[in-house]
């Protein structure tokens, strides 16, 4: 029988330790392995569409889920055509069924068929956000959950809500979102040896928080390792349509490699809808096992009353159809955020910190470890203190790496590009899309200058040595 300590990590019978960094030897170049534990209740971040950020902590501390990072928006006004569809459906009195209505699922079917993942509506489901789908999938599959380290802030809390142990597996140095295959094999075997039951691996080929895209060869190796261990995969593909350079970056879905054991989840807040309109879709494997999983997930969604609001479902169906206005807005938004992300990355690296070059989405993940001495002089010694320091100095959310499953002592932080666009009027924000050089916009310049000032100040303090 497996023993667990209070935070949910596996403990070998007769011992008091947990899976530690030394117990999962990563491949050369990998990030250090996480301790494999589920955080104590309230340690992780908010789910997609969540809204609380770092505000209002008061006396209850910094850790609770409700103080985790928001799902970062694009900082742009709602596309008028999408808003018109939602408004036209505002008078609907009949709700969507659990799992989504026929029109929404038909639109989702076409969306995936255009990406080489043909699937009929009978193998699809919709819910008010990807978090609800992940909760339903975790409940339906049972067993322990494996996630990369770092990972999206909203993945682990859903497993923890169900009382499921979560084990973080290190990622290679070149990208996030997909675990190192050798570390995955070692983690699975160690968990089983200690009485665990790993069944589910959650990964993301276009990653939040790192903004990177996993190379196809790495994805192949990891999928093969997961298949060899009999794991079911949930592929979060929320950001697959936000590639900064689609001609130079290849995105493959694990469902193309292991179609019988992969469920694909996409939150429409990534590229199609604003986060305030929660909608997500899931694509299940074909075959008997996939049919059974689909049925169990629909049962969970029904029990939760997790239905997409009818007006949002209408807007989601329209957006998933990818008409001209939707694809044009998406392309323009991706170009804008690619420019912003590149500028943030250049600022971070110039200050002596490190970050993988962003390739997708609206984030990058910076390691300020090289500036530890200077941060220490500011009273910053861990990721939570770094989060507080940067959020206060920059006037924008800067969630620490602990929100994403990283170790608290590591000085890592996720920086988002949406807040660089500010909170001006819809008219001003719409002009951001049309600017030939968004980095020259006054509000963007101010935000980038603030970031550069803070980081350069730390770099200069790090270099300074007191006279002997």
Protein Blocks (a to p, Z undefined) as FASTA:
>chain_A
ZZddfkopacdehiabdcdfklmccdehiacddehiacdehiaccdehiafkjghklmno
jmbmklmccdddehiacdfklmmmmmmmmmpcbdcdehiafklmmmmmmmmmmnopacdf
klgccdedjklmmmmmmmmngpaddddddddfklmmmmmmnopacddddddfkbghiacf
klmmmmmmmmmmnopacfbdcddfbdcfklpacdfklmmmmmmmmmmnopacdddfklmm
mcfblmlpccddfklmmmmlcccdddfklmmpcfklgcddddddedjklmmmmmmmmmmm
mmnopacdfklmmmmmmmmnopaklmmmmmmmmmmmmmmmmmmmmmmmmnopacdddfeh
jbdcddfklmmmmmmmnopabfklmmmmmmmmnopacddfklnopafklccddddfklmn
opadfklmmmmmmpmblmlpmklmmmmmmmmmmmmmmmmmmmpccdZZ
